[in-house]
Amino acid sequence: MRDADDVTNELANLYAFLSRVIADPPDEASVERLAEQEFPAEASLQALENGFELLRTWQSEIDDPADEAERLKRAHTALFVGPRPRLQIYESWYAGDYLGKPLAAVKSSYRDLGIRPTDDLREEPDHAGVELAALEMLARGGDDEYRRAFLAAHGWWIPDLAEDVREKADHPLYEGVGWLIEGVFQTDAYLLSLDSDDLSPGYQVPPSARNGN
């Protein structure tokens, strides 16, 4: 049976991977490294298995890392950047109050929990890549209560984010990322004794917010 610290470290590594590929597309060097990485053949959740299977499929299709890096850049831009991105991956966008109360709440959580997002992430604090990086930091810090507090306050939109990434992605890496976001969230919620179906933000969300922003 695996030690709890090992499981938490695996979660931290997965949060880190997801944060990086959501924030920026892998460059040529990253593609070369990921092409050789071994992803688990089995996982405790179907969402994780689906995600890892898609990443292995992607690995098998890589012929030229430089070409693949360009392909990923185009896929990432179309999905997350735009000028007309398919998705806006900000908590405040999902809450229907862009750059309003949700953003202030995330900043407050970072301050209260001692989280200082890395300067490498240039997005707003409520961007998915930044929040996933925050969860990585909390996992590596070893304080389950801090991580539980952050997920309890800001995890409510992650399942919707995961589903949207899967549905909108046209590249196996990002479709896999959608599954892995769901899987890491479900795993962490279980470990922290959180009911993922009952999570809600600590601020008012317009009734229509989750049904299309």
N, C-alpha and C positions, 0 to 999 in steps of 0.2 A: 504494500500500500504506500502511495507516495506521500511524502511529508507535506504539510500544509504550506511551508515556506517554498517548496518546489513548485507547487501549484500557483502560488501568488507570483513567483518569479516568471513562470510561463505566461501568466496573464499580463504582467508588466511588459514582457517582450512582445506580446501580441498587440497590446495597446500602442507600443512604440512603432511597430510596423504599420499599423493602420493609420496612425497619426501622420507618419511620413508620406504615405502614398496618397492620402486624402489631401494633404497640404500642397504637395508638389509631385509631379510625375517622376518616376525613377529615371535617372540619367544613364548614360551608357555603362559606367562603372557599376552602378546599382543593379542594372539589368544583368550584367555578367555575374555579379555575386548572387542575385536571386535565382538565376538559372541553375546554379549549382547547389542551392539550399535544399535540404531534405525537409519536406513537410510531412506531418504525421499521416500515416495510412489509415488510422482509426482515431476517433474522438468520442468523447462522452455524449456529445449532442449532435443531432443530425445537421443542424445549421453549420457547425464547425466542419463536419465531414464534407458537406457540400462545398464549403469554401475552399478547403484544402484540395479537394478533387479538381476544382476549377483552376487553382494555381498550378497543379501538376499538369493539367491540360495545356495551360499557357506555356509552361516550361518546355513542353514537347514541341511547341510550334515556333520556338525561337531559333532562327537561323543566323541572323546577324544582330548582335546587341545594339549597334548604332542605329540600324533601321528600326529595331523594336523600340528603342528610346524615342525616336521621332513619332512612331505610331502611338505610343503611350502619351506623348505630349499632346497630340491632336485629340486623343480620347479624353484626356483630363481636361483640356480646354473646353471641349464641347459639353462635358458633363458638369463642370464646376466653375468655369471661369467666364466663358462667353466671348463676345459681347452679349449674347443671349444664352446663358447657361441653361441646361435642362433642370438644374437643381440649385437652390440657394440653401447651403448647408450651415445655417445659423440657427441657434436655439430661438432667438427672437423672431426669426422669420416663421418658424413653425408655430410660435405663440401668437402670431398675428400682430406683433408690436415691434416692428423692426427698429433696432437701436433705442428702444425704450426701456420699460421696466425689466424685461428679461436680461438685457445686457447689464444693467445696473446690479441685478441680483447675482449674476455670474461673477462680476468684479468683486462684489461683497463676499461671495463664497471663497474666492481666491485669497482675499485679504484675511478672512477669519481662519482659514485652514492653513495659512502660511504657504500658499502655492505661488510660485513665481515662474510663469510660463517662459520658456526659452526665447531669446531674441531672434532665433532662427525662424520662428513662426511669425509671419508678418500680418496675419489676419486679426480680425476683431476677437476679443476674449471669448465670445460665444460661438465662434466657428468650430465645427466638428473636430477639425484637426487639433485645435488648441485644447478643447475639452478632453479629447482622447489622450493628449500629452499630459494633461493634468492628472488623469486617472493613472497613467503610467507612473508619474512621480509619487502619487499617494501609495500605489502598490509597492514601489521600491522602498518607500519610507517605512513600510511595515505597520502603519497605524490603520487597522481595519475600521475603527470608528470614524476616522476622518474620511476614508473612502466611502463608507456607508452614508455619511452625512452628505457628501457630494452627490452620490448617485440618487439618494432619496430626494434631493432638491432639483437635480438637473438630468436625471436619467429618463424622465417621462417621455422625451421625444426620440430617444435613440432607436426604439423598435420601428417607428415610422421612418426615420432616416434610413435604417438598414433596408427596409422594404423598397423605399424610393430609389436607393442606389442600385439595387438589383434590377428593378423594373426599367430604369432609364439607361443603364450601362449598355454599351455595345462592344465591350471588350471583356474577354474572360477574366482578366486580372481584376477589373473593377466590379464585375458581377460577383466574383469570389469575395472581394472586399465587403460587399453588401451582406453576404452570408456570414462572414467572420465577425462583422460588427454585431449582428444579432447574436451569434454564438458566444462571443466574449461577454456581452452584456448579460445574457441569460446565466452564464456560468458565474459571473461575479455576483449577480443578484442572489443566486442560490447560496453561494458561500457566505454572503453577508446577511442571510436570512431576510431578504427583501422580497416582497411579492411584486414582481415586475408589472403585473396587471393593475395594481392599485397605486402606482406612483403618479404623483401630480405635482405641478410646480407650486412654489410658495408665493405665487402672484397670480392675479386674475388673468385668465386667458379667454378671449372672445369665443363664444360657442362654436363659431364656424371655423376656427383656426385649424383644427386637425382634419378638416374635410376639404382642404385645398386653400393654399395661401395666395 
